Amino acid sequence: MANAGNGNVNVYDGKTFALRKTIAFGEEADTDNVRWDEASKRVYVGIVGGIGVIDAVTETRAGKDLKGSGGHSESFQLEKKGSRVFVNVPEDDSVVNVIDRNTGQLVTKWGLNGVKANYPMALDEDNHRLFVVTRRPPFVMVLDTDSGKELARVLVSGSCDDVYFDTERKRIYSLGGEGSISVIQQNDPDHYALITNIPTTIGVRTGTFFGTSLYVGVLASRLEPAQIWSYQVPE
């Protein structure tokens, strides 16, 4: 679990939830999103200037960090059939960094044609498509991972902080903090259409998708405690 406040990544026991170890990246790292790579047994974490790497076997930092650009790395996605990491960097003129995790070096940057504040990201690796959600204006941007070319954009609910691609149903779920989940259908890799905006409540913009359920976090209010809401995905 990453803690942006102190730059640590905490390792917890999966059965007892006891804290096993704390791995320090430094307060300036602003540790954020965390991803697990089953093949290499490594954990990747977003930091300022790139991606930090943890050896999950030894629970220690694994050599040098992956070099990005100067901004803070927000959401990122790892290729399973390749070595690239796609990284949203909204502070660096709203670009997507492409990093090779074998060499640890920045390969290229992709711009977003004037759209700003790219935070969440999802990947359709089989079809070579990257889904980047922006906030100014609020779009799901579809990029070709072979070239970085924009292929489509769909207007969605604003202030999104999490997005998921449902590989079985070919749908994108964009969690908008303005009060709705935008559901987009992938008709084919080049064509996308908004199906509906499912009402939630203001501030619901993070969650997780598992199986046929989308779980979202709901902030506490004066009358209600913080909650987890579950949405069943229709066929």
Backbone torsions as a table, in degrees:
resi	resn	phi	psi	omega
1	MET	NA	127.5	-177.8
2	ALA	-89.5	141.9	178.9
3	ASN	-124.2	105.6	-177.4
4	ALA	-66.4	-26.8	-175.8
5	GLY	-63.9	-38.9	-178.7
6	ASN	-119.0	-0.5	178.1
7	GLY	76.8	18.3	-179.4
8	ASN	-98.9	155.7	166.3
9	VAL	-117.7	119.9	-178.8
10	ASN	-95.5	136.6	178.2
11	VAL	-107.0	123.2	-177.5
12	TYR	-114.4	150.8	174.7
13	ASP	-70.9	130.2	-175.7
14	GLY	-69.5	-17.5	-179.0
15	LYS	-100.4	-43.4	-175.5
16	THR	-99.5	-15.3	-176.4
17	PHE	65.8	15.0	176.6
18	ALA	-75.1	145.9	177.9
19	LEU	-69.6	120.9	179.9
20	ARG	-90.9	-42.7	-173.4
21	LYS	-161.9	153.0	174.1
22	THR	-119.1	124.8	-179.6
23	ILE	-108.4	118.5	-173.1
24	ALA	-92.7	130.4	172.0
25	PHE	-110.0	-10.2	-179.7
26	GLY	98.8	146.0	-176.8
27	GLU	-58.3	-33.9	-177.7
28	GLU	-70.6	-13.7	-177.6
29	ALA	-71.5	-30.0	-179.9
30	ASP	54.2	53.4	-176.1
31	THR	-54.8	140.2	-171.9
32	ASP	-137.6	-117.9	-175.9
33	ASN	-61.0	147.8	-179.4
34	VAL	-126.1	136.7	178.0
35	ARG	-132.0	144.7	-179.7
36	TRP	-107.9	131.2	176.1
37	ASP	-111.0	106.2	-175.9
38	GLU	-61.9	-39.4	-175.0
39	ALA	-64.0	-43.4	-175.9
40	SER	-96.4	-7.7	-176.1
41	LYS	57.7	42.5	178.8
42	ARG	-124.3	152.0	176.4
43	VAL	-112.3	132.8	179.9
44	TYR	-111.6	138.8	-176.9
45	VAL	-133.5	135.9	178.6
46	GLY	-72.9	131.5	179.0
47	ILE	-138.2	172.4	174.1
48	VAL	-67.5	125.0	176.0
49	GLY	90.9	1.2	178.8
50	GLY	159.1	-144.5	-178.2
51	ILE	-130.9	125.7	175.2
52	GLY	-81.4	153.0	-176.1
53	VAL	-126.8	132.1	179.6
54	ILE	-123.2	132.7	172.6
55	ASP	-81.3	112.6	-175.6
56	ALA	-70.5	-21.8	-179.6
57	VAL	-72.8	-47.3	-178.7
58	THR	-92.9	-12.4	-177.7
59	GLU	56.2	47.6	177.0
60	THR	-136.7	163.9	175.7
61	ARG	-65.3	138.5	-174.3
62	ALA	-104.0	89.1	175.1
63	GLY	65.4	-144.3	-176.3
64	LYS	-82.5	151.1	174.2
65	ASP	-70.0	157.5	174.3
66	LEU	-76.2	129.5	-173.4
67	LYS	-81.7	124.0	174.0
68	GLY	-114.1	-146.2	174.3
69	SER	-101.2	-173.4	-169.7
70	GLY	-71.9	-18.8	-175.0
71	GLY	-80.4	-179.6	-179.9
72	HIS	-83.5	131.8	179.5
73	SER	-80.8	116.5	177.1
74	GLU	-90.7	-136.6	-178.7
75	SER	-61.1	146.6	178.3
76	PHE	-147.4	161.3	-179.3
77	GLN	-132.8	142.1	179.4
78	LEU	-103.3	132.7	169.8
79	GLU	-69.1	140.0	173.3
80	LYS	-93.5	-27.6	-178.4
81	LYS	-102.3	6.6	179.0
82	GLY	-148.6	-169.9	-174.3
83	SER	-112.5	6.8	-175.6
84	ARG	-85.9	151.5	171.3
85	VAL	-121.4	127.8	177.0
86	PHE	-101.1	127.0	-170.2
87	VAL	-130.3	127.2	172.6
88	ASN	-79.3	128.6	177.3
89	VAL	-130.1	84.3	-177.0
90	PRO	-67.2	-27.1	-178.7
91	GLU	-75.3	-22.0	-177.4
92	ASP	-96.9	59.5	178.7
93	ASP	60.9	30.0	175.6
94	SER	53.9	71.3	179.8
95	VAL	-123.2	166.5	169.0
96	VAL	-109.0	119.2	175.1
97	ASN	-85.2	140.5	173.8
98	VAL	-115.1	116.1	-175.4
99	ILE	-117.2	138.8	174.2
100	ASP	-92.0	117.4	-176.6
101	ARG	-80.6	-6.2	172.4
102	ASN	-79.3	-42.7	179.9
103	THR	-91.7	-20.6	-177.9
104	GLY	77.5	12.8	-173.4
105	GLN	-113.2	153.3	174.5
106	LEU	-71.9	126.0	-178.3
107	VAL	-90.2	-48.4	-178.3
108	THR	-162.6	171.8	173.8
109	LYS	-125.6	141.8	175.7
110	TRP	-116.0	127.1	175.0
111	GLY	-81.1	169.6	-176.5
112	LEU	-120.1	27.7	172.7
113	ASN	54.7	44.2	173.7
114	GLY	89.1	-10.2	177.8
115	VAL	-80.1	142.2	-171.9
116	LYS	-120.2	168.6	172.7
117	ALA	61.9	62.7	178.5
118	ASN	-90.6	108.3	-177.8
119	TYR	-109.9	-67.5	-178.8
120	PRO	-81.5	161.0	-175.7
121	MET	-155.0	144.9	173.0
122	ALA	-137.6	161.7	-174.0
123	LEU	-131.8	132.5	168.5
124	ASP	-109.9	86.3	-171.6
125	GLU	-66.8	-37.6	-177.8
126	ASP	-60.8	-35.8	-179.0
127	ASN	-100.5	8.0	177.0
128	HIS	58.5	46.6	-178.9
129	ARG	-127.0	134.3	177.9
130	LEU	-115.2	131.1	-179.3
131	PHE	-108.2	115.7	-178.5
132	VAL	-116.4	124.7	-180.0
133	VAL	-102.3	129.1	-179.0
134	THR	-109.6	168.1	179.6
135	ARG	-114.5	-20.2	-177.8
136	ARG	-132.9	92.6	-10.9
137	PRO	-75.2	173.1	-178.3
138	PRO	-82.9	101.0	179.6
139	PHE	-127.3	151.5	156.7
140	VAL	-92.2	115.2	179.3
141	MET	-96.2	131.8	179.2
142	VAL	-106.7	118.5	-178.8
143	LEU	-114.5	145.2	172.7
144	ASP	-80.2	120.3	-176.7
145	THR	-74.3	-9.0	175.3
146	ASP	-82.3	-29.4	-174.0
147	SER	-128.1	-18.7	-174.1
148	GLY	82.8	2.0	-178.0
149	LYS	-69.9	137.8	174.0
150	GLU	-75.2	128.9	-178.7
151	LEU	-108.5	-26.5	-179.3
152	ALA	-163.5	161.5	170.6
153	ARG	-147.4	140.4	-177.6
154	VAL	-129.4	130.2	178.8
155	LEU	-71.0	132.1	-177.0
156	VAL	-133.6	174.7	175.6
157	SER	-60.9	141.4	-172.5
158	GLY	-79.4	169.3	177.5
159	SER	60.8	43.8	179.9
160	CYS	-78.5	141.7	176.7
161	ASP	-130.5	-4.9	176.1
162	ASP	-144.8	141.3	176.5
163	VAL	-143.8	144.5	-178.2
164	TYR	-135.3	144.4	175.0
165	PHE	-108.1	121.2	178.9
166	ASP	-88.4	100.1	-173.4
167	THR	-66.2	-30.9	-178.4
168	GLU	-71.8	-43.3	-176.0
169	ARG	-99.7	-2.6	179.5
170	LYS	57.3	50.2	-180.0
171	ARG	-127.0	151.8	175.8
172	ILE	-112.2	132.2	177.1
173	TYR	-114.9	113.3	-177.8
174	SER	-110.0	117.3	-174.5
175	LEU	-89.7	102.8	-176.5
176	GLY	-93.6	125.5	-179.1
177	GLY	-68.0	-10.3	177.5
178	GLU	-78.9	-3.1	171.3
179	GLY	121.0	22.1	176.2
180	SER	-160.6	156.2	173.6
181	ILE	-99.8	119.6	178.1
182	SER	-87.7	126.9	-179.6
183	VAL	-110.5	122.3	-176.1
184	ILE	-119.6	133.4	177.6
185	GLN	-95.7	131.3	171.9
186	GLN	-87.7	101.6	179.5
187	ASN	-72.0	-37.2	169.0
188	ASP	-159.6	171.7	-173.8
189	PRO	-57.4	-18.0	-179.0
190	ASP	-106.6	-5.7	-173.1
191	HIS	-132.9	131.3	-174.1
192	TYR	-138.7	146.7	-179.2
193	ALA	-142.0	137.8	175.2
194	LEU	-70.8	123.3	177.8
195	ILE	-84.3	-50.1	-176.2
196	THR	-165.6	163.4	168.5
197	ASN	-114.3	111.8	-177.1
198	ILE	-86.1	120.7	-178.3
199	PRO	-62.8	138.0	173.1
200	THR	-125.8	-112.8	172.9
201	THR	-158.2	161.3	-177.2
202	ILE	-59.4	133.7	177.3
203	GLY	96.7	-7.8	177.6
204	VAL	-81.5	101.5	-178.0
205	ARG	-140.7	5.2	175.5
206	THR	-131.7	153.1	179.9
207	GLY	-179.8	-160.7	176.3
208	THR	-151.2	146.6	179.5
209	PHE	-111.5	128.1	-178.5
210	PHE	-144.8	122.7	177.9
211	GLY	65.1	-109.1	178.1
212	THR	-118.1	18.1	-177.4
213	SER	-125.2	140.0	173.6
214	LEU	-112.8	116.5	-179.1
215	TYR	-103.2	132.0	-178.5
216	VAL	-126.5	148.0	178.3
217	GLY	-91.4	131.0	-179.3
218	VAL	-112.8	127.2	-178.1
219	LEU	-66.8	151.5	174.3
220	ALA	-68.4	148.5	175.7
221	SER	-125.1	-176.7	179.8
222	ARG	-64.2	-31.0	-175.4
223	LEU	-102.4	-21.7	-173.7
224	GLU	-128.0	144.8	174.5
225	PRO	-76.6	170.1	174.4
226	ALA	-60.9	144.4	-174.1
227	GLN	-139.3	163.6	168.5
228	ILE	-114.2	121.9	176.2
229	TRP	-102.7	141.6	-179.5
230	SER	-115.4	130.6	177.4
231	TYR	-115.9	126.4	178.1
232	GLN	-84.3	130.0	-178.1
233	VAL	-81.4	122.5	179.4
234	PRO	-75.9	153.6	178.0
235	GLU	-76.1	NA	NA
